[in-house]
Amino acid sequence: MIRTLLLMLGVFLAACAVYYAHWVLIRRRLVTIVPDRAYQSGAMSAPRLIRCARRLGIATVVDFRGVSEPRFADEARALAQTDIRYIHLPVGREPQPEDVRRFVTLMAEERSAGRRVLLHCKDGEGRSIYFAAVYRIEFEGWTPRQAWQGASRLPPLFRFVSWLCPPAGRFSPRNPKTPLILGYRRVGAPDGSPPVRSGVDPAA
C-alpha cells in the first residue's frame, strides 16, 4: 500500500514538473490578466508569438525589453510583416514614473480601440507582471494590495498553491517592484474616465 502511494505521489510530482516546465519553456509563462482583453508572458520566438496572438485574437504586442536584450529586433521585424501591432516600451528593472505614464496612455488608447493586448518582457516574471498590476489598478479598479496579491508567478493550474500558502509565487517583500505596487497611486486615463470593475477579486 505504501509503495503504491509513493508511486502515485512520484507520478503526480513528475506530471507537475512537466506541466510547469511546459508553461515556462513553451508557453513562456502566458497568463490572462483580463479575459479577452489583456495577457502577459515572457518573450517567445517570432513564429510562436504570432501563433499565440492569432489564437487569442491579440491585436497589439507591447514589448518591455531594452534594445540590448536578445531578439528584440527579430520580433519587431517579424510582426511588421503581419497585421499585429508591435509597440516597444523599453523599461529598466525598476520602472520609472514616466514609464508608467506612457503605459497608461498607451493602454487607454488600446482599450478605446477595443484591441486585445499582450504584455511581455524577457522572462515574463518581472516587468510584465508589474505592468499587469498597474493595468488592474488603473483600468479594473483593483487596489494596490489586491494587484500585488494577484501578481502571481504561478501557472493557472497551480493557483491553488497561493490559497494554501499566500506568499507562494508572489513578489517577495524584498523585490524592488513590491513597494512600487503597494505604494502605487493611480495616474488615471488621459480622458479622465474612472476604472471599471472587472468583477475579478483576487481574494475570492
N, C-alpha and C positions, 0 to 999 in steps of 0.2 A: 504493500500500500504506500509506504513512504517513498519507495523508488519510483512508483507511478506518479506520485505528487511532485517529486523532484524533476522527473522527466517533463511533466506538463509545465512546471514553472520554467524550466530551461527553454522549452519551445516558445512559451509566451514571451520571455525576455528576448529571445532571438528574433521573434517577429517584431517586437517593439524596436529593437535595434535596426532592423531592416527598414521599417517604416520611417524612423527618424532620419536615417541616412538618405533615404529616397527624398524626403522632404527638404533636407539641407542641400544635397548634391544635385538632385534632378529638378525638383520643384523650386529650388532656390528660396526657401522659406516664404513661399507665397501664402498670404493670408488675406482675408477680406476685412477691410476697415468698415465700409458700409455696403451692404449688398447692392449690386447693380449700379454702384456709384464710384467707389474708391477702393483700391487694393494696394498692397505693399509687398515688396520682395527684395531679394538680392539681385545683382546683375546676372543676366543669362547670356548665352551665346545668341547672336542675332537671329538665327533660324528659330531657336526655341522661344525667344521673346516674341517673335512675330506670330508663331503658332498660339502662344498663350494669349496674346492680345486678341487674335481672331476668335478664339474660343470664348473669351469673357466679354467680347464686344467692347474692348478698350479702344478709345479713340486717341488718347494722349498719354505719352510716357514722359514722366519727369525724372531726370537723372541728377542725383545729388553729388556724383563723383567729381573730383577735381580733374583738371586737364592732364595731370601727370599720372592718373590712375590707369590701370590696364584696360585696353579695349574700349576706351571712351570714344575714340574716333570711329572705330569699326561700327559701333551701334548707331552713331549719328548718320553714317553713310548708308547703312542698311535700311534704316527707317525712312531715309529720304527717298528711297525707291518705292515706298508704299504710301497708302493714304493715312498712315498712323502718324500723328503729330509727335515730334520729338522736341522736348524743351530741356535745355541744360541749365540747371540751377546749382552751380558748384558751391558746396558748403564744407567748411572745415569740421573737425571732430567736435568742436563746441560752437554750435550755431550762434550767429550774432543777430541783434535786433533787426538789422537791415535784411538779413536772410529771411527772417520771419515775415517782415512786411511784404517782401517780394513774393513769398509763397502764398500769403493770404490773398494778395491782389490777384495772383495767377489762379488760385482755386476758385475765387469768386467768379472770375471770367469763365472758367471751365464749367462750373455749376450752372451759371446763367445760360450757357450754350447747350446744356444737357449732355455733356461729354463725360464718358467714364474714364477714369484716370488710374494709372499705375504709378506708384511712387517707388523708386528703388535707389539704393546706394550700392556699395561694393558687395557687402555680405548680407544685407537685409536684417541686421541686428543692432543698428545704431541710429544713423541719421534717418532712415526711412521710418523707424519706429517712433523717433522723436516727432517727426512731422505728421505722422498719423495721429499722435496725441494732440498736436496743435490743431489739426483738422477737426478732431472731435470737439475740442473746446470752442473753436471759432464757429463751426457750422452745425454741430449736432447738439449743442447745449450741455455738454458734459462739464463737470467741474474739473479743475486741475488734478485733484486727488483721484477722481474716477478715471481720468485719462491716464494717469500714471499706473493705476491698478489694471487698466485694460491694455497697457503696453506690454503684452506678453511676448516672450521669445519661445513659445511652445507651439507645436503644430496643432491643428484643430482637434485631433483625437486624443491629445494629451492635456487638454484644458482642464480635465478633472483633477489633474495633479495640483493645479493652483487652488482648487477648492479645498483639497486636503492640506496643502501647505501653501498659503497665500504668497509668500515671497518667491516661490519657485518660478523661474522663467522671467521674473520682473527685473527691471533695472534695480541694482542694489543701491542702498543709500550713498555708497561711495562713488557711484557712477556720476560723472560731471553733468549728465543730462537729467538726473533725478531732480536736483534743485531748480533746473531750468523749467521743468514741467510743473513741479509743485508750486513754484513761485510765479507761474505764468499769469499775465494779465492780458485779457482779450484785446486784440487790436481792433477788431470789427471789420466787416466787409466794407469796401470802398463806397458802396451805395448806402451804407448805414443800416442795412437790413439786419434784424435780430437773428440769432441762431434758431434753428428749427430742431426740435427734439426728434430723435430717430426712433424712440421707443426702446432703445437698447440700454440696459442697465448692467454694468459690469459687476455690480454687487448682487444681482439676482441669482 
